[in-house]
Amino acid sequence: VEMQVPTIPTVNLGDVITNSAVINPTNVVPMNNEATLSQIVVGSYDPNDKCESHGGKIALNEFSSNDYLTYTIQFENTGTANAAFIRVEDELNPLLNPNTVEMVGSSHDYNLKRIGNKLIWYFYNINLPPSSSSFSSGHGYIQFRIKPNAGYTIGTIIPNKADIYFDYNPPIITNTF
């Protein structure tokens, strides 16, 4: 028997999952042909993510061409040494207007470069410590706002994600929001 547990958010760390199996054989006395197993979901979790302040759904009658989408990109150093340099890249969806990008805030000093539809934040000399040694200082974030291009309608979906590079390691890719 092989089972696969769905990922977060279908199940969450700490949830209890109970599985049962029953075999109904022929020509055998069915005294011990049932089993039940309950287990707590455990695992690692990478908190780097991207979200938008409206929570994923916007009522069309509550959003106008003057309104912005406000995105937050969160990152955390879960490594074993300080991150000296962090680069965050966000390839904006074509339904977003890159000329309307405005920074709202960030956890650390940065340089922002825009190349076409791509936003790149550089955190030089950030020295972000591992969160295992200093939980509060091992985290960072970027928050910006942007307007969608005209022409969106009910049901329009604007997916977006970001790539986070710690020093010169491969990217940590956020969720697609």
Secondary structure, 3 states (H helix, E strand, C coil): CCCCCCCCCCCCCCCEEEEEEECCCCCCCCCCCEEEEEEECCCCCCCCEEEECCCCCCCHHHCCCCCCEEEEEEEECCCCCCECCEEEEEECCCCEEEEEEEEEEECCCCEEEEECCEEEEEECCCCECCCCCCCHHHEEEEEEEEEECCCCCCCCCCCCCCEEEECCCCCEECCCC
